[in-house]
Amino acid sequence: MSPLSAIHHTLPQTALLPAPGVETSFPADAVSTAGAATPASGGFSSLLGQMVQDVNASQSAAASAVSGLQNGGQVPLHQAVIAMEEANVSFQLMVEVRNKLLESYQEIMRMQI
């Protein structure tokens, strides 16, 4: 799961609904999988590990695009800028997920038993 596709999980459910009176039609295969996350084989830790790997891959792709641009390669400027912004957004998402996880852990530790 890419970090950018995880963004829709943080939105309120009402933000994902169409406006009143707007009719939408979806293909049959899209309706059957809508809103259902595919479970990872290793669970939550593998999901987090995959997220970190995806962020690392986007950081590497951005670095190679910038390097190709600096070396006079056939990398267009807009492609390098898009790669850098995608890496930046995915990193910011990963940091926010970490912050929320840390807040949740601290809240659980403050609970009285």
LOKOLVO-62370 format. One line per 2 residues: number of its first residue (from 1); for each residue x negated, y negated, z of N, C-alpha, C, O. Coordinates in steps of 0.1 Angstrom, whole numbers, plus 2048, in hexadecimal, padded with zeros to 3 digits. Layout:
<recs>
NUM	X/Y/Z/X/Y/Z/X/Y/Z/X/Y/Z ~ ...
</recs>
This chain:
<recs>
1	7F7/80C/800/800/800/800/7F7/7F4/800/7EE/7F2/809 ~ 7F9/7EB/7F7/7F1/7DF/7F6/7F5/7D5/800/801/7D5/804
3	7ED/7CD/805/7F0/7C3/80F/7FB/7B9/80A/804/7B5/812 ~ 7FB/7B6/7FE/805/7AD/7F8/813/7B4/7F8/81D/7AD/7FA
5	814/7C1/7F6/821/7C7/7F6/826/7C9/804/832/7CB/806 ~ 81E/7C7/80E/822/7C9/81C/829/7BC/821/82F/7BC/82B
7	828/7B1/819/82E/7A4/81D/83D/7A5/81F/843/7A0/828 ~ 844/7AD/816/853/7AE/817/857/7B4/824/863/7B2/828
9	84F/7BC/82B/853/7C1/838/853/7B7/843/85A/7B9/84D ~ 84D/7AB/841/84D/7A1/84B/858/797/84A/85B/78F/853
11	85F/798/83E/86A/78F/83C/877/793/843/879/7A0/845 ~ 87F/78A/848/88C/78F/84D/894/795/842/893/792/836
13	89D/79F/846/8A4/7A6/83C/8AE/79D/834/8B1/7A0/829 ~ 8B2/792/83A/8BB/789/833/8B4/782/827/8BA/77E/81D
15	8A7/781/828/89F/77B/81D/89E/783/811/89C/77F/806 ~ 8A1/790/813/8A0/79A/808/8AD/79C/801/8AE/7A2/7F7
17	8B8/797/807/8C5/798/801/8C8/78E/7F7/8C4/783/7F8 ~ 8D0/791/7EC/8D4/787/7E2/8DE/77D/7E8/8E4/780/7F2
19	8DF/772/7E1/8E8/768/7E5/8F6/76D/7E4/8F9/776/7DC ~ 900/768/7EC/90E/76D/7EB/913/76A/7DD/911/75F/7D7
21	91A/774/7D8/920/772/7CB/917/776/7BF/91B/777/7B4 ~ 90A/779/7C2/901/77D/7B8/901/78C/7B8/8FE/793/7C2
23	903/792/7AC/904/7A0/7AA/8F6/7A5/7A5/8F1/79F/79B ~ 8F1/7AF/7AB/8E4/7B4/7A6/8E6/7C3/7A2/8EE/7CA/7A8
25	8DE/7C7/798/8DE/7D6/795/8D0/7DB/795/8C7/7D4/790 ~ 8CE/7E6/79A/8C1/7EC/79B/8C1/7F9/794/8CB/800/793
27	8B5/7FE/78F/8B4/80B/789/8B6/815/794/8B4/812/7A0 ~ 8BB/821/791/8BF/82B/79B/8B2/82F/7A3/8B4/832/7AF
29	8A7/830/79D/89B/834/7A5/896/829/7AE/890/82C/7B8 ~ 899/81D/7AB/895/812/7B4/89E/811/7C0/899/80E/7CB
31	8AB/814/7BE/8B4/814/7C9/8B1/81F/7D3/8B2/81D/7DF ~ 8AD/82B/7CE/8AA/836/7D8/89E/833/7E0/89D/839/7EB
33	894/82B/7DC/888/829/7E3/888/81B/7E9/87E/818/7F0 ~ 892/813/7E7/891/805/7ED/891/806/7FC/89A/80C/802
35	888/7FE/802/887/7FD/810/881/809/817/87F/808/823 ~ 87E/814/810/879/81F/817/86A/820/814/865/821/809
37	862/81F/81F/854/81F/81E/84F/82E/81D/855/836/824 ~ 846/830/815/841/83E/814/838/841/820/82E/839/822
39	83B/84B/827/833/84E/833/825/852/82F/823/85A/826 ~ 81B/84C/836/80D/850/834/80A/85E/83A/810/861/845
41	802/865/835/7FF/873/83A/7F9/872/847/7FB/87B/850 ~ 7F0/868/84A/7E9/867/857/7F0/85E/861/7EB/85D/86C
43	7FB/858/85D/802/84F/866/7FE/841/866/7F9/83C/85C ~ 7FF/83A/871/7FD/82C/872/7EE/828/870/7EB/81E/86A
45	7E5/830/876/7D7/82D/875/7D2/82E/866/7CA/826/862 ~ 7D8/838/85F/7D3/838/851/7D9/82D/849/7D3/828/83F
47	7E5/828/84D/7EB/81D/846/7E2/810/848/7E0/809/83F ~ 7DE/80E/854/7D5/803/857/7C8/804/850/7C2/7FB/84B
49	7C2/811/850/7B6/813/849/7B7/810/83A/7AE/80B/834 ~ 7C2/814/834/7C5/812/826/7C6/803/823/7C1/7FE/819
51	7CC/7FC/82D/7CD/7ED/82B/7C0/7E7/82B/7BD/7DE/823 ~ 7B7/7EB/834/7AA/7E5/835/7A2/7E8/828/79A/7E0/823
53	7A3/7F5/823/79D/7F9/817/7A2/7F0/80B/79A/7EC/802 ~ 7AF/7ED/80A/7B4/7E5/7FF/7AF/7D7/800/7AC/7D1/7F6
55	7AE/7D2/80C/7A8/7C4/80E/79A/7C4/80A/795/7BB/803 ~ 792/7CE/80D/784/7CF/80A/783/7D0/7FA/77A/7CA/7F5
57	78C/7D8/7F4/78B/7D9/7E5/78E/7CC/7DF/788/7C8/7D5 ~ 798/7C4/7E4/79B/7B7/7DE/790/7AD/7E0/78D/7A5/7D7
59	789/7AE/7EC/77D/7A5/7EE/772/7A9/7E4/76B/7A0/7DF ~ 770/7B6/7E2/765/7BA/7D9/768/7B6/7CB/760/7B1/7C3
61	775/7B7/7C7/779/7B3/7B9/777/7A4/7B7/773/7A0/7AD ~ 77A/79C/7C1/779/78E/7C1/76A/78A/7C0/766/781/7B8
63	762/791/7C8/753/78E/7C7/74D/792/7BA/745/78B/7B5 ~ 752/79D/7B4/74C/7A1/7A7/751/797/79C/74A/794/792
65	75E/792/79D/763/788/793/75B/77B/794/758/775/78A ~ 758/777/7A0/751/76A/7A2/742/76C/79D/73D/764/797
67	73D/778/7A0/72F/77B/79B/72E/77B/78C/725/776/786 ~ 738/781/786/739/782/777/73A/774/771/735/771/767
69	742/76B/778/744/75E/773/737/756/775/734/74E/76C ~ 730/757/780/724/750/782/718/755/778/710/74D/774
71	719/761/775/70E/767/76C/711/764/75D/70A/769/755 ~ 71C/75E/75A/720/75B/74C/726/767/746/726/768/739
73	72C/770/74D/733/77B/747/740/777/741/743/76B/740 ~ 747/781/73C/754/77F/735/760/77E/73F/76A/783/73C
75	75E/778/74A/768/777/754/76E/769/753/767/75F/756 ~ 77B/768/750/781/75A/74F/782/754/75D/783/75B/767
77	782/747/75E/782/740/76A/78F/743/772/78F/745/77E ~ 79A/743/76B/7A7/745/772/7A8/753/778/7AE/755/782
79	7A1/75D/772/7A1/76A/777/799/76B/784/79D/772/78D ~ 78E/764/784/786/764/791/78D/75C/79C/78D/761/7A7
81	794/751/799/79B/74A/7A3/7A7/752/7A8/7A9/753/7B4 ~ 7AE/759/79F/7B9/762/7A4/7B4/76D/7AD/7BA/770/7B7
83	7A9/773/7A9/7A3/77E/7B1/79F/779/7BF/7A1/780/7C9 ~ 799/76D/7C0/796/767/7CD/7A2/764/7D5/7A2/767/7E1
85	7AC/75F/7CF/7B8/75C/7D7/7BF/768/7DC/7C4/769/7E7 ~ 7C0/772/7D3/7C6/77F/7D7/7BE/785/7E3/7C4/78A/7EC
87	7B1/784/7E3/7A9/789/7EE/7AB/781/7FA/7AC/787/805 ~ 7AC/774/7F9/7AF/76B/804/7BC/76E/80B/7BD/76F/817
89	7C7/770/802/7D4/772/808/7D5/780/80F/7DB/781/819 ~ 7CE/78A/808/7CF/797/80F/7C7/797/81C/7CB/79E/825
91	7BC/790/81C/7B4/78F/829/7BC/788/834/7BD/78C/83F ~ 7C3/77D/830/7CB/776/83A/7D7/77F/83F/7DA/77E/84B
93	7DD/787/836/7E7/790/83A/7E2/79A/844/7E8/79D/84E ~ 7D6/7A0/841/7D0/7A9/84A/7CD/7A3/858/7CF/7AA/862
95	7C8/797/858/7C5/790/865/7D2/78E/86D/7D2/790/879 ~ 7DD/78A/866/7EA/788/86D/7EF/795/872/7F5/796/87D
97	7EE/7A0/86B/7F2/7AD/870/7EA/7B1/87C/7F0/7B6/886 ~ 7DD/7AF/87C/7D5/7B1/887/7D9/7A9/893/7DA/7AE/89E
99	7DC/79C/891/7E1/794/89C/7EE/799/8A2/7F0/799/8AE ~ 7F7/79D/899/804/7A2/89F/802/7AF/8A6/808/7B1/8B1
101	7F9/7B8/8A1/7F7/7C4/8A8/7F0/7C1/8B6/7F4/7C8/8C0 ~ 7E7/7B8/8B7/7E1/7B4/8C3/7EB/7AE/8CD/7EB/7B1/8D9
103	7F4/7A6/8C8/7FE/7A0/8D0/807/7AB/8D6/80B/7AB/8E2 ~ 80B/7B4/8CD/814/7BF/8D2/80D/7C8/8DD/813/7CB/8E7
105	800/7CB/8DB/7F9/7D3/8E4/7F8/7CB/8F2/7FA/7D1/8FC ~ 7F5/7BE/8F1/7F4/7B6/8FE/802/7B6/905/802/7B6/911
107	80C/7B5/8FD/81A/7B4/903/81D/7C2/90A/823/7C2/914 ~ 819/7CD/903/81B/7DA/909/813/7DB/916/818/7E1/920
109	807/7D6/916/7FF/7D7/922/804/7CF/92E/802/7D2/939 ~ 80B/7C4/92B/811/7BC/935/81E/7C1/93B/823/7BD/945
111	824/7CB/935/830/7D1/93A/82E/7D8/947/823/7DF/949 ~ 837/7D7/950/836/7DE/95D/83E/7EB/95C/849/7EC/956
113	837/7F5/962/83D/802/961/844/805/96F/84A/810/970
</recs>
